[in-house]
Amino acid sequence: MENPEEVFNTFRDESILNEERAKSIEGRLDYISDAIKKLEVAKKRITEAFKAEAMTLPEFRKEKTDIELSEEKLISERDALMMKHNVQHDVSAKIDLFKETCHKFLSKINDPKIVTERLKKDIIKLVIDEVVIEGESVKIFATIPLPNKIHEREMDPTSPRLRRAGKTDIPGPLRRSSSEASTFSTRGGSALGGNATNGATLGPVNETNMARIWNKHKQSNTPLKRKVFVGLSGGVDSSVSCALLLEQGYDVEAVFMKNWMPRSAAEGLLMCPLAADEKDARVVASQLGINFSTVSFEKDYRERVIDYLFAEYLAGRTPNPDVLCNSQVKFKVFLEYALKRGADYVATGHYVRKFPNSKFQIQSKSKLQNQNFQLLKGKDNNKDQSYFLYQINQVQLKHCLFPIGEYEKPAVRKLAKKFGLATAQKPDSQGICFVGEVQIKEFLKTRIPSQTGEVVTTDGKIIGQHEGVWYYTIGQRRGLGVGGGLPYYVVNKDLANNHLIVARGDRDEALFKDELSVSGIHWVAGKEPEFPLQCKAKIRYRQAEQECSVNRYGLNGAGFRVIFKDKQRAVTPGQFIVFYQADVCLGGGTIMNF
């Protein structure tokens, strides 16, 4: 290196610039956070206005769509800024750790007082040659120049006898810079949080003593384990996830999320298996010898999932709370909780996979290229849960692990038996995420009172009465209170007139559509694909994928329109449509009537 001082000063100046950039990013993030909160308040207000009949249904839908589009833009900007901020923070922290490790190593080899004094006087400087980030791995290439003022024994650790013979016992190269300073070259791999010194060293003349110090250093400088907080639900999938991560060398902590406690007899209608699940999770953690804690995110769960569920039903749509549970609780609130406590990742028992989509490097010339991950279906097609995770973003995906994504369910059961886990034979959970099996009509009545209306056929004939259009969903057959001959199916809900529209027989044309519109669309990659997009889609979890095309429409292309190759049965507003190309989950959005 021609001028170590210049390189060091450049690095220091770039670090200061990065700090200023981080401050400006934080300011913008604060502004976006406030703006999103205001939009959330606006959504609640228009919902209340619609409920009070101060707005018509078309007005309500238009206002809500406008708000959601604005919110989506802000969220996309926020996610991009958070990625930049996290990258700066992560790299800076790893460089600091690397520098500290190098200084400690020098103190072991030389007189600690001398090293400390020279560090304080800025005589010994760590020059960062290059920082390379590949996936989750950070590699730091650096040089420590040691000026001439250091004792002669420290400057040249090769004894005269060995020097004459052209031999040295020092592992790695010893070189001189243009400033005639001996240098300590190091290759630091901090992919696992440590292993920061791995090259040439400066030390005593005696080669035997040098080898002893070096070996002692290698033994004491074992890589730090990456910490993972696992959402241990008390089921077999998350239990095996804990065991696999331990086997792979991670530092694992189990967290049981307590997010639903019935506050009344009415809420107790949801048969919540909380106590039994928590007990099973605690037993598994004990079997594996890992730390276990129970954390309540109930406030967030009620606000972000349960309130959403009621608002959607009140608007005449049929929501899927499990999608929001993942994006807003497991991979948002829980992830934030884990990262604040020193975790590198969170892990769950979802049957999905993540895969690096491109390399991300920071080079000495400050070239930056975005890291990107793909969300893939789980290997077990029957258990694949990518549909429920389509709202996950790149910042979240970076910190997620899905240990059982490469396994099929029978193999997971076998692993549970192999590890001797108490949950090996436990049945899979059913019902709403964190809540359990639900009598949905009775649950909705806890906030949405009954309102008797008429059941009307597609040709306008009144054939019965219903308790409230909110309690029914498109395609529903049972519980309509009408019968005789061919069964009736719900095909529409007229909220303005409180009419439940039904068609006779499961082949009636009113049950089928070949197009729909999508609001609140989200792309896992963090950027839009090219349109028109030819792909496959699912309009409900258990549906087979359907060929379709996606394109923009409307004013300034603000909306998204999906046209299917074949007509789809019971297209249900409020449910989610999720797009795929082969095994890659591209993203999705909320189904609206076109």
NUGU-66966 format. One line per 2 residues: for each residue x, y, z of C-alpha. Coordinates in nm, 4 decimals. Layout:
<sites>
X Y Z ~ ...
</sites>
This chain:
<sites>
0.0000 0.0000 0.0000 ~ 0.1612 0.3288 -0.1112
0.0145 0.5605 0.1539 ~ -0.1468 0.3950 0.4586
-0.2116 0.7311 0.6268 ~ -0.4173 0.8528 0.3310
-0.6174 0.5294 0.3182 ~ -0.6863 0.5474 0.6910
-0.7965 0.9122 0.6736 ~ -1.0197 0.8365 0.3754
-1.1829 0.5520 0.5649 ~ -1.2310 0.7773 0.8698
-1.3858 1.0523 0.6558 ~ -1.6171 0.8016 0.4849
-1.7258 0.6772 0.8281 ~ -1.8196 1.0339 0.9299
-2.0133 1.0774 0.6053 ~ -2.1949 0.7502 0.6675
-2.2934 0.8730 1.0139 ~ -2.4412 1.1902 0.8629
-2.6258 0.9857 0.5998 ~ -2.7600 0.7599 0.8728
-2.8928 1.0621 1.0613 ~ -3.0748 1.1882 0.7513
-3.2159 0.8389 0.6880 ~ -3.3402 0.8203 1.0465
-3.5104 1.1579 1.0051 ~ -3.6888 1.0433 0.6920
-3.7866 0.7155 0.8614 ~ -3.9387 0.9115 1.1504
-4.1361 1.1221 0.9038 ~ -4.2608 0.8116 0.7171
-4.3572 0.6445 1.0451 ~ -4.5645 0.9479 1.1449
-4.7259 0.9616 0.8000 ~ -4.8218 0.5924 0.8151
-4.9742 0.6413 1.1601 ~ -5.1822 0.9322 1.0255
-5.3024 0.7164 0.7359 ~ -5.3999 0.4437 0.9832
-5.6017 0.7014 1.1768 ~ -5.7619 0.8152 0.8508
-5.8612 0.4555 0.7694 ~ -6.0234 0.4156 1.1101
-6.2126 0.7423 1.0667 ~ -6.3566 0.6548 0.7269
-6.4531 0.3114 0.8624 ~ -6.6372 0.4831 1.1464
-6.7958 0.7264 0.9020 ~ -6.9131 0.4413 0.6828
-7.0462 0.2540 0.9851 ~ -7.2382 0.5679 1.0868
-7.3753 0.5857 0.7292 ~ -7.2020 0.9194 0.6694
-7.0392 0.7713 0.3582 ~ -7.1697 0.5545 0.0782
-7.0008 0.2241 -0.0010 ~ -6.8424 0.3545 -0.3273
-6.7093 0.6620 -0.1433 ~ -6.5725 0.4438 0.1350
-6.3989 0.2073 -0.1081 ~ -6.2459 0.4947 -0.3071
-6.1142 0.6686 0.0053 ~ -5.9780 0.3424 0.1477
-5.8080 0.2505 -0.1818 ~ -5.6445 0.5977 -0.2052
-5.5177 0.5685 0.1509 ~ -5.3852 0.2163 0.0939
-5.1999 0.3218 -0.2220 ~ -5.0364 0.6100 -0.0329
-4.9528 0.3769 0.2525 ~ -4.7996 0.1196 0.0162
-4.5691 0.3836 -0.1373 ~ -4.4554 0.4981 0.2065
-4.3968 0.1404 0.3218 ~ -4.1896 0.0651 0.0104
-3.9763 0.3745 0.0704 ~ -3.9440 0.2885 0.4394
-3.8309 -0.0670 0.3656 ~ -3.5666 0.0547 0.1197
-3.4356 0.3125 0.3670 ~ -3.4298 0.0576 0.6502
-3.2240 -0.1767 0.4340 ~ -2.9678 0.1001 0.3699
-2.9638 0.1952 0.7359 ~ -2.9210 -0.1626 0.8553
-2.6415 -0.2249 0.6052 ~ -2.4520 0.0829 0.7288
-2.5064 -0.0115 1.0907 ~ -2.4142 -0.3784 1.0492
-2.0949 -0.3128 0.8557 ~ -1.9864 -0.0333 1.0922
-2.0453 -0.2536 1.3973 ~ -1.8499 -0.5442 1.2461
-1.5576 -0.3148 1.1570 ~ -1.5522 -0.1822 1.5147
-1.5536 -0.5382 1.6507 ~ -1.2785 -0.6321 1.4068
-1.0617 -0.3376 1.5135 ~ -1.1112 -0.4184 1.8800
-1.0143 -0.7817 1.8208 ~ -0.6967 -0.6801 1.6339
-0.5955 -0.4433 1.9131 ~ -0.6517 -0.7135 2.1761
-0.4383 -0.9521 1.9736 ~ -0.1536 -0.7001 1.9517
-0.1745 -0.6559 2.3284 ~ -0.1316 -1.0315 2.3757
0.1816 -1.0408 2.1612 ~ 0.3459 -0.7145 2.2738
0.3523 -0.5220 2.6002 ~ -0.0134 -0.4209 2.6576
0.0915 -0.0831 2.8060 ~ 0.3000 0.0029 2.4996
0.0237 -0.1043 2.2612 ~ -0.2424 0.0910 2.4537
-0.0239 0.4018 2.4615 ~ 0.0434 0.3849 2.0883
-0.3235 0.3235 2.0111 ~ -0.4226 0.6294 2.2133
-0.1612 0.8400 2.0339 ~ -0.2919 0.7077 1.7021
0.0520 0.5637 1.6178 ~ -0.0948 0.2203 1.5526
-0.3781 0.2513 1.3022 ~ -0.5987 -0.0123 1.1486
-0.6257 0.0559 0.7761 ~ -0.9313 -0.0994 0.6141
-0.8269 -0.2198 0.2707 ~ -1.1564 -0.3757 0.1680
-1.4922 -0.4870 0.3053 ~ -1.6813 -0.7540 0.1127
-2.0320 -0.8694 0.1994 ~ -2.1554 -1.1923 0.0448
-2.4977 -1.3002 0.1645 ~ -2.4744 -1.3146 0.5456
-2.0931 -1.3138 0.5435 ~ -1.8807 -1.0027 0.6062
-1.5106 -1.0281 0.5174 ~ -1.2775 -0.7478 0.6266
-0.9310 -0.7048 0.4734 ~ -0.7068 -0.4720 0.6726
-0.3498 -0.3698 0.7574 ~ -0.2016 -0.2371 1.0837
0.1084 -0.0205 1.0126 ~ 0.3617 -0.0254 1.2971
0.5958 0.2808 1.2738 ~ 0.9691 0.2768 1.3329
0.9353 0.3980 1.6931 ~ 0.8378 0.0496 1.8108
1.1269 -0.1455 1.9594 ~ 1.3557 -0.3203 1.7137
1.2566 -0.6625 1.8515 ~ 0.8944 -0.5784 1.7734
0.9686 -0.4463 1.4265 ~ 1.1335 -0.7610 1.2963
1.0209 -1.0807 1.4686 ~ 1.2555 -1.2974 1.2602
1.5760 -1.3885 1.4436 ~ 1.9129 -1.3045 1.2752
1.9791 -1.6781 1.2351 ~ 1.6502 -1.7352 1.0566
1.6836 -1.4129 0.8607 ~ 2.0201 -1.5238 0.7267
1.8638 -1.8567 0.6324 ~ 1.5726 -1.6777 0.4705
1.3277 -1.8546 0.6991 ~ 1.0558 -1.7416 0.9400
0.8156 -1.9200 1.1723 ~ 0.5551 -1.6435 1.1501
0.2313 -1.7644 0.9862 ~ 0.1563 -1.5329 0.6974
0.3378 -1.2535 0.5082 ~ 0.5399 -0.9738 0.6693
0.5696 -0.6654 0.4516 ~ 0.6815 -0.3018 0.4665
0.4844 -0.0062 0.3422 ~ 0.6321 0.2990 0.1713
0.6511 0.4679 0.5122 ~ 0.9048 0.2008 0.6233
0.6611 0.0648 0.8833 ~ 0.6311 -0.3035 0.9509
0.2770 -0.4182 0.8884 ~ 0.0415 -0.6722 1.0389
-0.1757 -0.8120 0.7599 ~ -0.4997 -0.9743 0.8543
-0.7952 -1.1424 0.6900 ~ -1.1032 -1.1208 0.9087
-1.4109 -1.3305 0.8451 ~ -1.6983 -1.2066 1.0588
-1.9710 -1.4161 0.9030 ~ -2.0170 -1.5729 1.2451
-1.9402 -1.2614 1.4413 ~ -1.5714 -1.3264 1.5056
-1.2593 -1.4964 1.3702 ~ -1.1202 -1.1514 1.3232
-0.7434 -1.2169 1.3002 ~ -0.6081 -1.4786 1.0724
-0.2791 -1.3647 0.9154 ~ 0.0761 -1.2460 1.0000
0.1677 -1.1450 1.3547 ~ 0.4342 -0.9408 1.5331
0.5879 -1.0859 1.8478 ~ 0.8950 -1.2080 2.0310
1.2041 -1.3209 1.8469 ~ 1.1972 -1.6818 1.9711
1.0143 -1.8855 1.7106 ~ 0.8997 -2.1486 1.9634
0.7483 -1.8791 2.1839 ~ 0.5867 -1.7246 1.8747
0.4221 -2.0539 1.7793 ~ 0.2934 -2.0994 2.1357
0.1344 -1.7526 2.1390 ~ -0.0165 -1.8033 1.7949
-0.1724 -2.1395 1.8836 ~ -0.3073 -1.9987 2.2095
-0.4624 -1.7118 2.0145 ~ -0.6263 -1.9467 1.7656
-0.7756 -2.1508 2.0488 ~ -0.9116 -1.8477 2.2350
-1.0427 -1.6740 1.9261 ~ -1.3162 -1.9218 1.8349
-1.5964 -1.7784 1.6184 ~ -1.8930 -1.6370 1.8030
-2.2140 -1.8268 1.7421 ~ -2.4912 -1.6438 1.5583
-2.7859 -1.5891 1.7900 ~ -3.1322 -1.6986 1.6782
-3.4616 -1.6347 1.8546 ~ -3.7013 -1.9132 1.7551
-4.0758 -1.8599 1.7757 ~ -4.1472 -2.1832 1.9609
-4.5240 -2.2349 1.9356 ~ -4.5428 -2.5714 2.1087
-4.5915 -2.7558 1.7790 ~ -4.3698 -3.0138 1.6138
-4.2509 -2.7845 1.3306 ~ -4.1047 -2.5092 1.5498
-3.9681 -2.7731 1.7911 ~ -3.7703 -2.9420 1.5127
-3.6577 -2.5983 1.3900 ~ -3.4941 -2.5381 1.7306
-3.3218 -2.8753 1.7230 ~ -3.1899 -2.8300 1.3674
-3.0498 -2.4851 1.4431 ~ -2.8705 -2.6184 1.7502
-2.7260 -2.8989 1.5378 ~ -2.6045 -2.6375 1.2862
-2.4151 -2.4492 1.5576 ~ -2.6415 -2.1529 1.6279
-2.6944 -1.9971 1.9693 ~ -3.0675 -2.0681 2.0063
-3.3213 -1.9092 2.2386 ~ -3.6877 -2.0108 2.2396
-3.9640 -1.7530 2.2677 ~ -4.3289 -1.8434 2.3170
-4.5513 -1.5606 2.1911 ~ -4.8554 -1.5076 2.4122
-5.0737 -1.2903 2.1931 ~ -5.4310 -1.3745 2.2834
-5.5921 -1.3775 2.6254 ~ -5.9757 -1.3657 2.6222
-6.0930 -1.0542 2.8064 ~ -6.4560 -1.1590 2.8316
-6.6831 -1.4621 2.8163 ~ -6.7648 -1.3664 2.4568
-6.3986 -1.3703 2.3553 ~ -6.3669 -1.7019 2.5310
-6.5728 -1.8448 2.2443 ~ -6.2396 -1.8792 2.0671
-6.1093 -2.2073 2.1970 ~ -5.7574 -2.0823 2.2605
-5.5047 -2.3646 2.3250 ~ -5.2592 -2.1188 2.4814
-5.1862 -2.2921 2.8137 ~ -5.1286 -2.6351 2.6611
-4.9087 -2.4954 2.3823 ~ -4.6976 -2.2947 2.6256
-4.6447 -2.6035 2.8415 ~ -4.5361 -2.8099 2.5377
-4.2974 -2.5342 2.4253 ~ -4.1404 -2.5141 2.7707
-4.0907 -2.8922 2.7794 ~ -3.9196 -2.8916 2.4372
-3.6881 -2.6060 2.5383 ~ -3.5935 -2.8007 2.8507
-3.5265 -3.1153 2.6465 ~ -3.2956 -2.9204 2.4148
-3.1263 -2.7308 2.6983 ~ -3.2006 -2.3831 2.5579
-3.3237 -2.0636 2.7225 ~ -3.7011 -2.0220 2.7190
-3.9145 -1.7134 2.7699 ~ -4.2768 -1.6143 2.7215
-4.3439 -1.2735 2.5701 ~ -4.6779 -1.1017 2.5201
-4.7441 -0.9094 2.1998 ~ -5.1176 -0.9031 2.2684
-5.1581 -0.5278 2.2256 ~ -4.9929 -0.5391 1.8822
-5.1848 -0.8514 1.7851 ~ -5.5196 -0.6960 1.8735
-5.4422 -0.3709 1.6922 ~ -5.2739 -0.5149 1.3846
-5.4644 -0.8427 1.3333 ~ -5.7917 -0.8594 1.5271
-5.8916 -0.4965 1.4556 ~ -5.8112 -0.5569 1.0897
-6.0277 -0.8700 1.0905 ~ -6.3328 -0.6828 1.2222
-6.2792 -0.3813 0.9935 ~ -6.2657 -0.6041 0.6864
-6.5796 -0.7977 0.7769 ~ -6.7578 -0.4695 0.8509
-6.6638 -0.3468 0.5023 ~ -6.8197 -0.6588 0.3512
-6.4938 -0.8378 0.2783 ~ -6.3566 -1.1691 0.4053
-6.0067 -1.1255 0.5517 ~ -5.7258 -1.3728 0.6122
-5.5791 -1.2795 0.9534 ~ -5.2954 -1.5352 0.9321
-5.1232 -1.3303 0.6608 ~ -5.1290 -1.0198 0.8812
-5.0190 -1.2248 1.1814 ~ -4.6999 -1.3156 0.9952
-4.6159 -0.9781 0.8414 ~ -4.7202 -0.7619 1.1390
-4.6427 -0.9777 1.4432 ~ -4.4044 -1.2693 1.3813
-4.1785 -1.0951 1.1298 ~ -4.2245 -0.7405 1.2547
-4.2935 -0.7021 1.6279 ~ -4.1198 -1.0276 1.7228
-3.8286 -0.9585 1.4873 ~ -3.7796 -0.6085 1.6319
-3.7939 -0.7553 1.9827 ~ -3.5266 -1.0132 1.8946
-3.2895 -0.7720 1.7190 ~ -3.2990 -0.5306 2.0132
-3.1815 -0.8167 2.2342 ~ -2.8828 -0.9061 2.0229
-3.0300 -1.1668 1.7916 ~ -2.8992 -1.2000 1.4377
-3.2067 -1.3875 1.3177 ~ -3.5516 -1.5060 1.4068
-3.6642 -1.8504 1.2978 ~ -4.0032 -2.0178 1.2661
-4.1426 -2.3547 1.1675 ~ -4.2822 -2.2349 0.8345
-4.2572 -2.4580 0.5287 ~ -4.0851 -2.2005 0.3070
-3.7318 -2.1361 0.1878 ~ -3.5253 -1.8249 0.1260
-3.2538 -1.8028 -0.1348 ~ -2.9993 -1.5262 -0.2161
-3.0914 -1.3610 -0.5433 ~ -2.7776 -1.1531 -0.5957
-2.4448 -1.0699 -0.4365 ~ -2.3998 -0.7589 -0.2262
-2.0525 -0.6070 -0.2029 ~ -1.8948 -0.3064 -0.0444
-1.5592 -0.2576 -0.2103 ~ -1.2788 -0.0180 -0.1324
-1.4073 0.2139 -0.4054 ~ -1.7442 0.2334 -0.2242
-1.9364 0.0489 -0.4938 ~ -2.2685 -0.0752 -0.3620
-2.4971 -0.3424 -0.5011 ~ -2.8228 -0.4454 -0.3324
-2.8559 -0.7744 -0.1485 ~ -3.1770 -0.9473 -0.2425
-3.3466 -1.2668 -0.1291 ~ -3.6137 -1.4754 -0.2944
-3.8964 -1.6350 -0.0977 ~ -3.9428 -1.9903 -0.2254
-4.2131 -2.2471 -0.1665 ~ -4.1394 -2.5185 0.0874
-4.0151 -2.8476 -0.0498 ~ -4.3355 -3.0143 0.0744
-4.5973 -2.8944 -0.1761 ~ -4.8785 -3.0069 0.0500
-4.7479 -2.7995 0.3444 ~ -4.6027 -2.5013 0.1560
-4.6852 -2.1804 0.3480 ~ -4.5441 -1.9155 0.1165
-4.9013 -1.7926 0.0574 ~ -4.9123 -1.6702 0.4186
-4.5716 -1.4994 0.3972 ~ -4.6109 -1.3040 0.0723
-4.6113 -0.9686 0.2612 ~ -4.2619 -1.0217 0.3999
-4.0085 -0.7608 0.2862 ~ -3.6353 -0.7722 0.2194
-3.5341 -0.6247 0.5554 ~ -3.7375 -0.8913 0.7342
-3.6254 -1.1712 0.5037 ~ -3.2607 -1.0868 0.5678
-3.3058 -1.1737 0.9360 ~ -3.5218 -1.4855 0.8921
-3.4351 -1.8535 0.8968 ~ -3.6700 -2.1343 0.7932
-3.4960 -2.4553 0.9071 ~ -3.7619 -2.7047 0.7908
-3.8260 -2.5511 0.4484 ~ -3.6192 -2.8223 0.2811
-3.8093 -3.1049 0.4549 ~ -4.1416 -3.2768 0.3975
-4.3770 -3.3211 0.6911 ~ -4.3143 -3.6962 0.7437
-3.9409 -3.6253 0.7594 ~ -4.0014 -3.3540 1.0196
-4.1959 -3.6023 1.2323 ~ -3.9055 -3.8500 1.2030
-3.6583 -3.5809 1.3096 ~ -3.8745 -3.4995 1.6112
-3.8578 -3.8654 1.7137 ~ -3.4831 -3.8734 1.6514
-3.4326 -3.5685 1.8758 ~ -3.6670 -3.7192 2.1354
-3.9010 -3.4196 2.1348 ~ -4.2240 -3.4297 2.3339
-4.4170 -3.2807 2.0398 ~ -4.3246 -3.5558 1.7911
-4.6811 -3.6896 1.7692 ~ -4.8669 -3.3641 1.8380
-5.1381 -3.2882 1.5748 ~ -5.1057 -2.9762 1.3594
-5.2821 -2.6640 1.4859 ~ -5.6003 -2.5340 1.3244
-5.7840 -2.2017 1.3223 ~ -5.6688 -1.8402 1.3461
-5.3001 -1.7780 1.4165 ~ -5.2382 -1.7620 1.7951
-5.6110 -1.7893 1.8658 ~ -5.7234 -2.1380 1.7703
-6.0450 -2.2793 1.6305 ~ -6.3128 -2.0156 1.5835
-6.6916 -2.0017 1.5632 ~ -6.6511 -1.7022 1.3376
-7.0129 -1.5757 1.3390 ~ -7.0286 -1.5770 1.7183
-6.6896 -1.4077 1.7403 ~ -6.7934 -1.1324 1.4984
-7.1052 -1.0685 1.7059 ~ -6.8814 -0.9544 1.9929
-6.8277 -0.6296 1.7999 ~ -7.0673 -0.6345 1.5032
-7.4312 -0.6665 1.6130 ~ -7.6869 -0.8661 1.4160
-7.8937 -0.6804 1.1574 ~ -8.1681 -0.8840 0.9933
-8.1944 -0.8541 0.6161 ~ -8.3248 -1.0382 0.3123
-8.1718 -1.3257 0.1209 ~ -8.2245 -1.2471 -0.2491
-8.1577 -1.4601 -0.5566 ~ -7.9675 -1.3275 -0.8576
-8.3007 -1.2742 -1.0362 ~ -8.4376 -1.0625 -0.7485
-8.6543 -1.3182 -0.5658 ~ -8.6650 -1.2943 -0.1842
-8.6270 -1.6444 -0.0394 ~ -8.5399 -1.5888 0.3248
-8.3702 -1.3766 0.5893 ~ -8.0156 -1.3474 0.7247
-7.8667 -1.2120 1.0510 ~ -7.6259 -0.9655 0.8882
-7.4362 -0.9694 0.5588 ~ -7.1035 -0.9334 0.7453
-7.1302 -1.2888 0.8765 ~ -7.1226 -1.4526 0.5315
-6.8587 -1.5005 0.2640 ~ -6.8607 -1.5504 -0.1131
-6.9119 -1.9149 -0.2076 ~ -7.0657 -2.0060 0.1276
-7.3336 -2.2768 0.1208 ~ -7.4002 -2.3828 0.4791
-7.5793 -2.1727 0.7366 ~ -7.7923 -1.9705 0.4929
-8.1237 -2.0860 0.6345 ~ -8.2702 -2.1564 0.2906
-8.3021 -2.4907 0.1155 ~ -8.5118 -2.7212 -0.0968
-8.3704 -2.8821 -0.4115 ~ -8.0364 -2.7529 -0.5375
-7.8367 -2.5716 -0.2633 ~ -7.7846 -2.1955 -0.2715
-7.4436 -2.0250 -0.2664 ~ -7.3523 -1.6695 -0.1670
-7.2365 -1.4746 -0.4753 ~ -7.2482 -1.1148 -0.3499
-7.3207 -0.8910 -0.0506 ~ -7.5216 -0.5696 -0.0936
-7.4240 -0.3729 0.2163 ~ -7.6212 -0.0633 0.1205
-7.9509 -0.2563 0.1184 ~ -7.8436 -0.5300 0.3619
-7.9168 -0.7954 0.0991 ~ -7.7391 -1.1296 0.0791
-7.7284 -1.2300 -0.2891 ~ -7.7387 -1.6030 -0.3632
-7.7332 -1.8254 -0.6721 ~ -7.8719 -2.1763 -0.7090
-7.6321 -2.4624 -0.7770 ~ -7.2514 -2.4698 -0.7723
-7.2240 -2.4116 -1.1499 ~ -7.4167 -2.0846 -1.1674
-7.2312 -1.8250 -1.3766 ~ -7.2611 -1.5695 -1.0936
-7.0153 -1.7816 -0.8925 ~ -6.7372 -1.7498 -1.1530
-6.5117 -1.4647 -1.2670 ~ -6.2098 -1.4460 -1.4914
-6.0723 -1.1134 -1.3697 ~ -6.0272 -0.9123 -1.0526
-5.8515 -0.6014 -0.9255 ~ -5.5839 -0.5943 -0.6557
-5.5123 -0.3291 -0.3933 ~ -5.2213 -0.2942 -0.1525
-4.9964 -0.4977 -0.3774 ~ -4.6595 -0.6017 -0.2355
-4.3562 -0.7461 -0.4161 ~ -4.1172 -0.9586 -0.2081
-3.8169 -0.8423 -0.4120 ~ -3.8828 -0.4820 -0.3080
-3.9358 -0.3667 -0.6650 ~ -4.2009 -0.4214 -0.9294
-4.1600 -0.6737 -1.2089 ~ -4.2096 -0.5752 -1.5688
-4.5712 -0.5580 -1.6889 ~ -4.7630 -0.7303 -1.8240
-4.6535 -1.0078 -1.5894 ~ -4.7224 -1.3646 -1.6973
-4.7350 -1.5887 -1.3927 ~ -4.9517 -1.8180 -1.1825
-5.1652 -1.7204 -0.8857 ~ -5.3672 -1.8547 -0.5941
-5.6764 -1.6723 -0.4678 ~ -5.6935 -1.8901 -0.1551
-5.4418 -2.1030 0.0325 ~ -5.5496 -2.4522 -0.0713
-5.6181 -2.3668 -0.4359 ~ -5.4054 -2.5028 -0.7180
-5.2058 -2.2335 -0.8975 ~ -5.3865 -2.0717 -1.1921
-5.2337 -1.9163 -1.5036 ~ -5.2922 -1.5421 -1.5283
-5.1553 -1.2080 -1.6449 ~ -5.1093 -0.9017 -1.4242
-5.1101 -0.5480 -1.5568 ~ -5.1629 -0.1917 -1.4448
-5.4833 -0.0040 -1.5169 ~ -5.6683 0.3119 -1.4234
-5.5499 0.6681 -1.3709 ~ -5.1689 0.6802 -1.3928
-5.1674 0.3012 -1.3735 ~ -5.2408 0.3144 -1.0009
-5.4463 -0.0061 -1.0007 ~ -5.3628 -0.3664 -1.0827
-5.5801 -0.5962 -1.2900 ~ -5.5504 -0.9750 -1.3022
-5.6970 -1.1755 -1.5904 ~ -5.7103 -1.5534 -1.5551
-5.6828 -1.8058 -1.8330 ~ -5.9760 -1.9964 -1.6776
-6.2702 -1.8634 -1.4786 ~ -6.2254 -1.8822 -1.1026
-6.4921 -1.9950 -0.8567 ~ -6.5900 -1.7753 -0.5595
-6.3477 -1.4853 -0.6081 ~ -6.3719 -1.3313 -0.2607
-6.2949 -0.9619 -0.1913 ~ -6.0709 -0.9260 0.1136
-5.8875 -1.2516 0.0541 ~ -5.5321 -1.2398 -0.0794
-5.4084 -1.3267 -0.4253 ~ -5.0467 -1.4464 -0.4322
-4.8328 -1.4634 -0.7476 ~ -4.5753 -1.7287 -0.8382
-4.3210 -1.8120 -1.1064 ~ -4.2078 -2.1717 -1.0595
-4.1082 -2.2001 -0.6900 ~ -4.0601 -1.8262 -0.6393
-4.3259 -1.6342 -0.4466 ~ -4.3322 -1.2955 -0.6197
-4.5799 -1.1160 -0.3945 ~ -4.9493 -1.0457 -0.3864
-5.2277 -0.8165 -0.2719 ~ -5.5870 -0.7866 -0.1542
-5.8611 -0.9041 -0.3908 ~ -6.1172 -0.6416 -0.4887
-6.4162 -0.6579 -0.7230 ~ -6.3261 -0.5456 -1.0736
</sites>
